[in-house]
Amino acid sequence: MDFTRRDLLISVAAGALASAMAAGSSNAAVPVDILVVGKQIDDIVAGFDPAEVSGFSDDEVCGNCYRKLVAPDPSGNGAVIPDLAERWTVSEDGLTFTFVVRKDVKFDSGNAVGADDVVFSIQRAVKLNKFLAFIYTQLGIKADNVDANVSVVDGNVQIKIPKRKAPTLVLSSLSANIASVVEKAQALAHEVDGDFGNNWLKTHTAGAGSYRLTDWKASDYIRLEANPNAEVRPNIPRLVIRHVRDAAEQLLLLQKGDIDIARNLTSDQLAKLATESGYSLESAKQLQLMYLGMNMSVPAFRSKQVREAVRYAIGYEDIANNITPNVWSVWQSYLPGGLQGAIKDLPFKKDVEKAKSLMADAGFADGFSVTLDHFSTSPHREIAQALQSDLSAIGIQVQLLPGEENQVISKIRSRQQQMALHIWFSDYPDPDANSQTYCSNKDNSDNTTAKTLAWRYNFVDEQMTTQVEEAAAELDATKRFAIYGDLQREAMDRAPYAVLLQKSEVACLREGVSGLHLGLVPAHTRYAGVAKA
């Protein structure tokens, strides 16, 4: 296959606020050369090295500071289009991918992006072996073979995979945030004890995106400024993302003109603002799901009937209609709507009597007690309370454990949770991404490097793990998507999750602010196109 370069349209924006504003001053007017966004950003766990980002906020920042070989087609058809790659070819045997890298793109340092930087970025991500390295290792690219399989050949990037995979999967994987191209010289200049610059890149960026990171204070603010050498320069040269935890405070700051964009308003707030002058709403369906997870280290959750009882105890429509209307809608498959291969089945509806019968059949007629970790912010707080009430009706007594997003995420990653209300977005727009994490668990030991969601909930199903591998290798699209259909229904039947909702991202912009692009996943949201009238 041979692909020629197409223009990659990126709508993006800018900003970094003055210290007083970032620290929380609520009466300063926002200067015209600064874009201020109010957002919950307490989900950042490890900083901004694209080799290990996996939260919503750090993912979004990296998407604006780095570029990749390829990007998802904006049409949402599951294909990719060129970004840093001018074109590429795939060998007849499907094992070798060769990319011609553009010569006209520069890092924020002013140095040109080269094939050597691309190869270095892939090699460092694999060797660092952070959580998202599974995106490469699933292709057979591992620490002991990455130097041989990823190299510069005749000035181009050559990637060899040991076993044939669906080309769409390979290319889609290269659009994930872990595939962000880091400037080799910058990373190595700040390397300490062989960390490939990882510690430095937690608080700095070395990319070719529209922005570069200038400052970050955890659970407080993120400051970015325009990359002076970017191909797509922001309309507004500085961007600050303020951590505003409470939706009511975000609304107040927006009304006072202290922020330009609010990102986490509630359904009720958005509905009210939609009828008022002085505001506009931007929305986009995202590949983001909310699920209730049941850790199978809890004896009761090892019972298939108990897990099914939980799924039948939940008032899905009540939650969507009463807590999250027009923002989160009912969805029950682990592949989100809008992703190729997703099924629309909604087999579960609240049925208390059926759920009680399943509990009795499992030997838990008298119920049991369990804890539920969840984000303390809205709407997670209200949804957790609704789940507590629903599960109480079938004898499951739930103790709610609210926490900051990074605390909850860290607890789930170390599988210390019993139940968790959590959110997940696809790392790349291919059904393999969610299938790998929800269904595949090859090694359930504490020492594994592939800490998928299945691992985090102690779910081991050899058949489903094998099916994930078969789907990844299947070249016939019809057969491939049929496997994913089977996997989704099998997960509904026996995996330890109740998928609840899918999100439509909605942002509110004050009067005169326009041009925000909300992406299918956080990494595809762009600020550079934002302008102020």
PEGI-V390491 format. One record per residue. N is the residue number from 1. RES is the residue in one letter. PSI is psi in whole degrees, 0 to 359 (NA if undefined). D_CENTER is the distance of its C-alpha to the mean C-alpha in Angstrom with 2 decimals. Layout:
N,RES,PSI,D_CENTER ; N,RES,PSI,D_CENTER
This chain:
1,M,145,29.50 ; 2,D,132,29.71 ; 3,F,134,27.43 ; 4,T,158,28.65 ; 5,R,138,26.81 ; 6,R,154,25.75 ; 7,D,131,24.96 ; 8,L,112,21.28 ; 9,L,121,21.13 ; 10,I,119,18.76 ; 11,S,121,19.10 ; 12,V,177,18.26 ; 13,A,183,19.85 ; 14,A,179,21.14 ; 15,G,149,22.41 ; 16,A,124,23.47 ; 17,L,156,25.64 ; 18,A,155,28.93 ; 19,S,317,29.08 ; 20,A,320,30.69 ; 21,M,315,28.08 ; 22,A,329,25.13 ; 23,A,349,27.07 ; 24,G,11,27.39 ; 25,S,132,30.48 ; 26,S,4,30.54 ; 27,N,357,33.51 ; 28,A,132,32.93 ; 29,A,144,32.58 ; 30,V,121,29.62 ; 31,P,155,31.20 ; 32,V,336,30.86 ; 33,D,16,29.34 ; 34,I,134,26.44 ; 35,L,126,23.42 ; 36,V,125,22.36 ; 37,V,130,19.21 ; 38,G,126,19.13 ; 39,K,151,15.83 ; 40,Q,118,14.81 ; 41,I,27,13.54 ; 42,D,15,14.67 ; 43,D,358,11.34 ; 44,I,121,11.90 ; 45,V,317,13.41 ; 46,A,11,14.44 ; 47,G,209,14.68 ; 48,F,18,13.66 ; 49,D,119,14.68 ; 50,P,346,12.23 ; 51,A,347,13.62 ; 52,E,5,11.93 ; 53,V,141,9.12 ; 54,S,11,6.27 ; 55,G,175,6.24 ; 56,F,314,5.50 ; 57,S,315,8.92 ; 58,D,327,9.36 ; 59,D,317,6.56 ; 60,E,317,8.49 ; 61,V,313,11.70 ; 62,C,325,11.45 ; 63,G,335,10.83 ; 64,N,348,14.08 ; 65,C,344,15.95 ; 66,Y,162,15.62 ; 67,R,166,16.35 ; 68,K,172,16.17 ; 69,L,317,18.83 ; 70,V,163,17.39 ; 71,A,154,15.07 ; 72,P,142,14.20 ; 73,D,126,17.29 ; 74,P,341,16.99 ; 75,S,347,19.07 ; 76,G,25,16.25 ; 77,N,5,18.59 ; 78,G,353,16.37 ; 79,A,172,18.33 ; 80,V,158,17.65 ; 81,I,162,19.92 ; 82,P,146,21.22 ; 83,D,270,19.83 ; 84,L,337,21.60 ; 85,A,133,23.27 ; 86,E,321,26.37 ; 87,R,172,26.73 ; 88,W,162,26.42 ; 89,T,155,28.43 ; 90,V,130,28.00 ; 91,S,160,31.06 ; 92,E,327,33.03 ; 93,D,358,32.11 ; 94,G,13,28.37 ; 95,L,346,27.97 ; 96,T,124,28.04 ; 97,F,126,25.78 ; 98,T,126,27.37 ; 99,F,130,25.80 ; 100,V,119,28.00 ; 101,V,135,26.36 ; 102,R,151,27.33 ; 103,K,3,29.86 ; 104,D,16,29.46 ; 105,V,138,26.15 ; 106,K,149,26.37 ; 107,F,170,24.38 ; 108,D,344,24.81 ; 109,S,343,27.72 ; 110,G,349,29.53 ; 111,N,147,29.53 ; 112,A,143,28.74 ; 113,V,131,25.71 ; 114,G,169,27.26 ; 115,A,326,26.75 ; 116,D,324,27.35 ; 117,D,321,24.31 ; 118,V,312,22.08 ; 119,V,315,23.76 ; 120,F,317,23.59 ; 121,S,319,19.83 ; 122,I,315,19.29 ; 123,Q,316,22.08 ; 124,R,322,20.96 ; 125,A,319,17.42 ; 126,V,317,19.20 ; 127,K,326,21.93 ; 128,L,327,19.89 ; 129,N,45,18.31 ; 130,K,180,15.39 ; 131,F,313,12.95 ; 132,L,358,11.00 ; 133,A,343,14.55 ; 134,F,336,14.62 ; 135,I,326,13.23 ; 136,Y,318,16.64 ; 137,T,331,18.73 ; 138,Q,339,18.21 ; 139,L,357,19.99 ; 140,G,6,22.78 ; 141,I,111,22.15 ; 142,K,174,22.86 ; 143,A,326,24.38 ; 144,D,354,27.88 ; 145,N,1,27.65 ; 146,V,325,25.10 ; 147,D,324,27.93 ; 148,A,327,29.90 ; 149,N,340,27.16 ; 150,V,112,25.45 ; 151,S,170,28.17 ; 152,V,123,29.86 ; 153,V,118,32.55 ; 154,D,37,34.91 ; 155,G,0,32.58 ; 156,N,163,29.64 ; 157,V,124,26.51 ; 158,Q,126,27.24 ; 159,I,120,24.78 ; 160,K,137,26.51 ; 161,I,137,25.05 ; 162,P,325,27.51 ; 163,K,144,27.07 ; 164,R,133,26.48 ; 165,K,163,23.11 ; 166,A,124,22.33 ; 167,P,325,22.17 ; 168,T,325,19.42 ; 169,L,314,17.23 ; 170,V,312,18.33 ; 171,L,320,17.80 ; 172,S,323,14.37 ; 173,S,327,13.37 ; 174,L,1,14.79 ; 175,S,358,12.41 ; 176,A,160,9.39 ; 177,N,328,9.01 ; 178,I,341,11.32 ; 179,A,7,13.79 ; 180,S,139,14.29 ; 181,V,117,18.07 ; 182,V,141,19.55 ; 183,E,119,23.24 ; 184,K,313,25.18 ; 185,A,318,28.09 ; 186,Q,314,26.16 ; 187,A,314,24.18 ; 188,L,331,27.43 ; 189,A,337,29.43 ; 190,H,19,27.43 ; 191,E,138,27.26 ; 192,V,123,28.59 ; 193,D,42,29.75 ; 194,G,26,27.94 ; 195,D,9,24.41 ; 196,F,28,23.84 ; 197,G,13,23.29 ; 198,N,314,20.30 ; 199,N,319,21.77 ; 200,W,320,22.64 ; 201,L,354,19.29 ; 202,K,330,17.71 ; 203,T,9,19.64 ; 204,H,164,20.39 ; 205,T,155,19.01 ; 206,A,63,20.93 ; 207,G,188,19.48 ; 208,A,18,20.76 ; 209,G,187,18.44 ; 210,S,339,19.93 ; 211,Y,168,19.60 ; 212,R,148,20.23 ; 213,L,132,19.57 ; 214,T,333,22.85 ; 215,D,148,22.31 ; 216,W,134,20.01 ; 217,K,120,21.14 ; 218,A,136,18.89 ; 219,S,34,18.54 ; 220,D,296,20.78 ; 221,Y,162,19.80 ; 222,I,130,18.25 ; 223,R,132,20.72 ; 224,L,155,20.30 ; 225,E,161,23.13 ; 226,A,135,23.74 ; 227,N,115,23.88 ; 228,P,344,27.61 ; 229,N,11,27.32 ; 230,A,145,24.33 ; 231,E,321,25.01 ; 232,V,101,23.28 ; 233,R,138,24.65 ; 234,P,147,23.38 ; 235,N,326,25.93 ; 236,I,123,25.69 ; 237,P,342,26.00 ; 238,R,143,24.38 ; 239,L,132,21.27 ; 240,V,133,20.75 ; 241,I,110,17.93 ; 242,R,137,19.81 ; 243,H,109,18.57 ; 244,V,102,20.17 ; 245,R,324,19.41 ; 246,D,133,21.61 ; 247,A,324,21.32 ; 248,A,323,25.11 ; 249,E,321,25.18 ; 250,Q,316,22.66 ; 251,L,316,25.01 ; 252,L,315,28.05 ; 253,L,322,26.84 ; 254,L,316,26.02 ; 255,Q,327,29.47 ; 256,K,351,31.19 ; 257,G,15,29.62 ; 258,D,343,28.08 ; 259,I,154,24.59 ; 260,D,329,23.96 ; 261,I,134,20.71 ; 262,A,131,19.48 ; 263,R,349,15.85 ; 264,N,38,16.18 ; 265,L,154,19.51 ; 266,T,167,20.56 ; 267,S,317,21.70 ; 268,D,317,25.30 ; 269,Q,317,24.90 ; 270,L,319,23.30 ; 271,A,321,26.07 ; 272,K,316,28.69 ; 273,L,331,27.50 ; 274,A,338,27.42 ; 275,T,357,31.19 ; 276,E,149,31.95 ; 277,S,157,32.83 ; 278,G,0,31.21 ; 279,Y,155,27.55 ; 280,S,152,25.31 ; 281,L,137,22.09 ; 282,E,135,19.29 ; 283,S,156,17.02 ; 284,A,135,14.68 ; 285,K,131,13.51 ; 286,Q,157,9.76 ; 287,L,55,8.22 ; 288,Q,128,7.32 ; 289,L,151,9.85 ; 290,M,131,11.95 ; 291,Y,158,14.07 ; 292,L,118,17.07 ; 293,G,144,17.31 ; 294,M,112,20.78 ; 295,N,121,21.44 ; 296,M,4,24.21 ; 297,S,340,25.84 ; 298,V,120,27.30 ; 299,P,319,30.40 ; 300,A,326,30.20 ; 301,F,358,26.78 ; 302,R,347,28.27 ; 303,S,124,30.16 ; 304,K,323,28.76 ; 305,Q,323,30.84 ; 306,V,317,29.38 ; 307,R,322,25.79 ; 308,E,322,27.10 ; 309,A,318,29.02 ; 310,V,316,25.96 ; 311,R,327,24.39 ; 312,Y,350,27.71 ; 313,A,343,28.13 ; 314,I,136,25.25 ; 315,G,79,26.05 ; 316,Y,309,23.02 ; 317,E,322,24.85 ; 318,D,317,26.22 ; 319,I,312,22.86 ; 320,A,318,21.54 ; 321,N,325,24.91 ; 322,N,336,25.87 ; 323,I,321,22.80 ; 324,T,39,20.07 ; 325,P,137,22.09 ; 326,N,3,20.61 ; 327,V,303,17.13 ; 328,W,129,16.11 ; 329,S,158,18.15 ; 330,V,130,19.22 ; 331,W,137,17.36 ; 332,Q,2,18.21 ; 333,S,149,16.82 ; 334,Y,348,13.82 ; 335,L,120,13.30 ; 336,P,153,12.37 ; 337,G,140,15.08 ; 338,G,348,15.00 ; 339,L,134,13.95 ; 340,Q,137,17.10 ; 341,G,351,18.64 ; 342,A,137,17.36 ; 343,I,156,20.34 ; 344,K,11,21.26 ; 345,D,136,23.25 ; 346,L,74,23.58 ; 347,P,345,25.98 ; 348,F,129,25.70 ; 349,K,156,27.58 ; 350,K,121,29.05 ; 351,D,88,32.17 ; 352,V,319,33.50 ; 353,E,319,36.55 ; 354,K,319,34.73 ; 355,A,319,32.32 ; 356,K,320,35.39 ; 357,S,318,37.10 ; 358,L,321,34.22 ; 359,M,316,34.27 ; 360,A,316,38.03 ; 361,D,329,37.84 ; 362,A,355,35.52 ; 363,G,19,38.05 ; 364,F,43,36.19 ; 365,A,329,38.37 ; 366,D,3,38.62 ; 367,G,193,34.88 ; 368,F,172,33.26 ; 369,S,147,31.37 ; 370,V,157,27.78 ; 371,T,153,25.34 ; 372,L,112,22.04 ; 373,D,140,19.47 ; 374,H,158,17.44 ; 375,F,142,16.21 ; 376,S,355,19.47 ; 377,T,165,18.44 ; 378,S,142,19.03 ; 379,P,5,18.34 ; 380,H,322,17.22 ; 381,R,311,20.69 ; 382,E,323,22.53 ; 383,I,319,20.66 ; 384,A,320,21.37 ; 385,Q,321,24.95 ; 386,A,319,25.20 ; 387,L,321,24.03 ; 388,Q,316,26.56 ; 389,S,316,29.26 ; 390,D,316,28.44 ; 391,L,331,28.49 ; 392,S,328,31.63 ; 393,A,341,33.41 ; 394,I,16,33.24 ; 395,G,2,34.19 ; 396,I,112,30.88 ; 397,Q,117,31.19 ; 398,V,126,27.87 ; 399,Q,121,27.75 ; 400,L,135,24.85 ; 401,L,85,23.27 ; 402,P,152,21.35 ; 403,G,168,19.68 ; 404,E,155,17.57 ; 405,E,316,13.83 ; 406,N,329,14.15 ; 407,Q,314,17.15 ; 408,V,316,15.70 ; 409,I,315,12.71 ; 410,S,322,15.39 ; 411,K,318,17.68 ; 412,I,319,15.48 ; 413,R,335,14.75 ; 414,S,12,18.55 ; 415,R,50,19.13 ; 416,Q,359,21.51 ; 417,Q,155,20.51 ; 418,Q,304,22.74 ; 419,M,156,20.68 ; 420,A,137,17.37 ; 421,L,116,15.80 ; 422,H,168,12.07 ; 423,I,152,8.84 ; 424,W,137,6.23 ; 425,F,154,3.96 ; 426,S,134,5.53 ; 427,D,334,5.47 ; 428,Y,152,8.55 ; 429,P,61,10.69 ; 430,D,143,13.07 ; 431,P,341,13.96 ; 432,D,326,14.27 ; 433,A,305,10.60 ; 434,N,329,10.65 ; 435,S,318,14.36 ; 436,Q,312,14.21 ; 437,T,324,12.25 ; 438,Y,331,14.01 ; 439,C,335,17.35 ; 440,S,130,18.15 ; 441,N,94,19.77 ; 442,K,337,22.45 ; 443,D,108,23.34 ; 444,N,10,23.14 ; 445,S,161,24.86 ; 446,D,339,23.68 ; 447,N,359,23.97 ; 448,T,154,21.61 ; 449,T,341,18.94 ; 450,A,77,16.78 ; 451,K,69,15.44 ; 452,T,174,13.53 ; 453,L,321,13.17 ; 454,A,317,16.65 ; 455,W,318,17.91 ; 456,R,337,16.64 ; 457,Y,17,18.68 ; 458,N,39,21.53 ; 459,F,118,21.35 ; 460,V,118,23.36 ; 461,D,102,24.40 ; 462,E,323,26.02 ; 463,Q,313,26.50 ; 464,M,323,22.88 ; 465,T,318,21.89 ; 466,T,319,24.58 ; 467,Q,323,23.50 ; 468,V,317,20.01 ; 469,E,320,21.94 ; 470,E,318,24.39 ; 471,A,321,21.92 ; 472,A,330,20.33 ; 473,A,350,23.91 ; 474,E,124,25.26 ; 475,L,337,26.30 ; 476,D,116,27.61 ; 477,A,320,24.89 ; 478,T,314,26.77 ; 479,K,322,27.12 ; 480,R,312,23.52 ; 481,F,334,22.17 ; 482,A,321,24.95 ; 483,I,317,23.66 ; 484,Y,326,20.19 ; 485,G,315,22.17 ; 486,D,315,24.10 ; 487,L,319,21.14 ; 488,Q,319,19.60 ; 489,R,325,23.04 ; 490,E,321,23.67 ; 491,A,320,20.52 ; 492,M,329,21.77 ; 493,D,321,25.09 ; 494,R,356,24.50 ; 495,A,156,21.02 ; 496,P,46,20.55 ; 497,Y,149,18.09 ; 498,A,102,18.87 ; 499,V,129,16.10 ; 500,L,309,17.05 ; 501,L,156,15.32 ; 502,Q,144,13.04 ; 503,K,142,12.19 ; 504,S,114,13.85 ; 505,E,129,12.71 ; 506,V,127,16.12 ; 507,A,145,17.36 ; 508,C,126,21.04 ; 509,L,136,22.93 ; 510,R,166,26.43 ; 511,E,135,29.35 ; 512,G,351,29.60 ; 513,V,132,25.90 ; 514,S,169,24.32 ; 515,G,8,22.12 ; 516,L,134,18.55 ; 517,H,116,16.21 ; 518,L,130,13.14 ; 519,G,172,10.81 ; 520,L,327,9.42 ; 521,V,163,5.81 ; 522,P,321,5.96 ; 523,A,345,7.21 ; 524,H,0,9.79 ; 525,T,135,11.20 ; 526,R,136,14.58 ; 527,Y,345,17.26 ; 528,A,333,20.09 ; 529,G,358,21.70 ; 530,V,136,22.22 ; 531,A,157,25.95 ; 532,K,134,28.36 ; 533,A,NA,31.59
